[in-house]
């Protein structure tokens, strides 16, 4: 799809039957293929839209940092929905995709039926923390460009954040690594500089305005995002937090059966509420 001057790869799974729409946003170093197994189950009851975000997968990787900014990314998502003639949808996002989902909900609340955030945050509250994180993000972006994808992936997959993924079956670990290795250095570097956690504005003040239902999912082994989700609950007027046992940052990969059960139950409950 041509979206605001950039080529986007968007996977869609639509049936002739009218169904609720689920917009699925992947994390940093991921693609729409991240959700392949989940989509196989979800598409039975939902129409699915899963784009590769800018700088990732088969979507364009422009070399202008500004093009990756949150406001442009959110406008791209709005244009994707417009071209697909979708008025409203549930939005699911993991990690970076969760930050984008939150930004989209803040800028286009009329398009959001509900929000599912997996291991995500509304950004850093204080400017001094954002400046420190932006410096680290920019340094990592420089490393990616200077040392290449393989050196970056070797570093990235050994971060403590992903330790629990070592318990995944070996074929799944290979699949995740290959997805990362297929990324373009310029795309990941610009994504970090343009929409990294340091560059993103804080959305904490927006949470109280999210009147639609919100589901927060975290893994019990991911202490940082467990705590963030608990803090978010204090600000969201209509939210539920689910902790998935024996899972870390990528609970949807590490405990897929439990993850899908929680997603389906929550969506079913909220769709019934809409019908009342």
N, C-alpha and C positions, 0 to 999 in steps of 0.2 A: 504494500500500500504506500502511496505517496502522501506523507503527512507533514504539512507545513514545511515543504521543501526538502524533506528527508525521506529516504526509503526505509520503511519499517517492515519487518517480517512479523506477521500476526497470524498465529494459529487459531482457527475457529472450529468449533464443533457444534453445529446447529442441526436441529431436526425440523421436519415440517411442522411438527407439533409445537404450539406456543408454550414456552417454558421460562421460568425465571433465568436471568443472565448472571453469570459469575465471571468477573474480570479478575484474572490471576496474574500477579506481578512477582517475578523472581528476585532473588538476592544478587549481591555483587558477585561477579564471576559466573553467574548462572545464565540460563536461557529459558524459554518457554518449555523446552524439553525436560527441565527439572521436574515438572509436574506430570510427566507422562503417565506414570502409574496411577496417580490420584485422578487424573482426567478420565481414565478408563472407567473408573467407578462413578465419578460425579456426572459425566455426560448423560447418564441414563435419566437423570432428573433435572438437569440444568443445561442451558446453552452456555458454552464456554468461549471466552475470548482470552487468549494468552499471548501477549506480545513479547518479543525480545526488546528490552528497553534500549535506549540509545547507547551506543558504544559496546553493545553485547550481541553475541550470536550473529545472526544474519541481518540484523538491522545496521544501518549506516553508523560509521564512526567518524564524524566530522572533527576537524582539528581546531575548532573554535570553542574555547572553554565555556563561553557564555551560553552557547546553544544547549548545554547540559543542565543549566540552572533549573531549580525546582519549578519555577513558574512556567518555563517552556515545556518541561516534561509533562506537567499537568495539562497544559493546553494540547499537547500531542495526544494524550489519552482522551481528552474531550473530543478531539477531532476524529480519532478512531471510532469512538462510540457514535458520533454523528454520521460518519460514512456508513456504518453498519446499521444505522437507523434504530439505535438503542437509546431509549429515553432515560432509563434508570436501571441500576444493577447493584448486586452485592459485589464488594471489592475485597479481595484477599491479597495480602502482601506478606512476604517473608523477609525479615531483616531490612536490607536496603529497600526492597519492594514494599515493606511495611511503612517505611518512612515516606515513600512516594504515595502510597495509598492514603496516608494521613494528610499529606499535602493536597492530594486531589480532593479528599473529603472537605478540607478547609476551604478550598477555592471553588468547588462545585458541589456543595451539599445537596442541591436539588437533584443531582444524578445518582445519589447514593442511597440505596435501600438499607444497607447494613455494611458493617466493616469487620473484617476478620484479620487480626494482626498477629503474626507469628514471630516471636522473638524480636520485637521491634520497639522503637521508642519515638517520642515526638521531637527528638533532637535534644541538644544541650541547652539548658536554661540560661546559663550565664555567658556573657560575651567573652570573658577571659578564658573560659573553658573551650569555647568555640575557636578562639584564636590559637590556642595550644593544639587543638585537634587538627585544625586546618594546616598548621605547620607540619604535623606528622603525616597527614594525608598527602600533602604536596611532596614531601620527601619520599614517600612510598611511590608516588606517581613517577618521580624522577628515576627511582630504582627500576621500575618496570621498563621504562624507555631505554635505560642504559644497559640493563642486564638481560632483558628478554623475558618471555613468558615462562619458560621452564624454570629458571632461577626463582622467579616470583612465586610460581605454584609450589615449588619445594618449600619456600618460606611460609606461604599462606596456609598450606594444609597442616603445618606443624605448630600453628598457633594454639594456645591452650583452649581457645574457644571451640576448636574442632576435635579435641581429644577423644570425645565419646564416639566420633565417627569411625574410629579405628575398630570398633566392635561390629561394624557393619560387615555383611558378607563381602568377600574379596572382589567378586564381580561388580558389586555396587560401588565399592571404593574405586575401582578402575574406571567405571562409568563417570563418576563424579570428577575424577582427576582429568579424564579425557575432555570433559566438557570445559573445564578450566583451561586446559592446554590449547583448546581451539579458539580461545579469545584473541583479539588483536591488542597488542601493546598500547597503541594510540587510544583505542576505545576505553580500556580500563583506566589508563592514566588520566584521560580527560574526564571520565566519570568521577574519579576521585576528586579532581580539582573543581568540577562544576557542581556536583551533587553529593559530595562526601558529607559525613556527619559534621565536620567542621564548617563547611560552607553553608549548610542548610540552616535556615532560621529556626528558632524554637516555635513549636506548635502547642506548647503546654497551655497557653491561654485560650486556644481554640477548643480544647477538649470539652469544656463546659457547654459549648454550643452544639455538640454532637448529640442531637436528640434521637437519632436513629440508633438501633441496637448495635452494640460493639462486642465482639468476642476476642478476648486476649488469650493466646495460647503460648505457653512456655514449657520447656523441659525442666524437670526437677534438678538436673545437673548443671543448669545454666543460671547460676546464682545471680549474676548481674542483671539479666533480663527478667528473672523472677521478681527481683526487688523493684525494677522499673514498672512492671505490670501492676504490682501492688500500689505503687504511687499513682499510676494512671487511674486506678479504680476510684481514688479519692476525688478525681476531677470529672470523670465521665458520668453523666446522669443515667445512662441505661447500658451498663456493661456487665459482662460476666468474665471471670478469669478461670481458665482451666489449666492445671498443671499435669503434664503427662509424665508418668513414672518411667524411669530407666531411659530417659532421653535427655539430650543436651540441646545445643542451639538449633539444630535442624530436626525438630521433633517429627515433622511430616515425613522425613526419610527414615528416622531411627525407629519410630513406632507407628508405621503407616496405618495399621488396622485401627488402633486406638484413635489416631488423628482423624481418620475418615469418619469414624463413629461419632466423634464429638462435633465435627463439622456438619454432618448430615442431621444430627439431632437438633443442633442449634438452628440451622436453616429451616428445618421443618416446623419447629416451634414458632419462629418469627413469621414465617409465611402464613401460618394459621392465625396468628395475631392480626396480621394485615387484613385477613378475610372477615374478621369480626366487624 
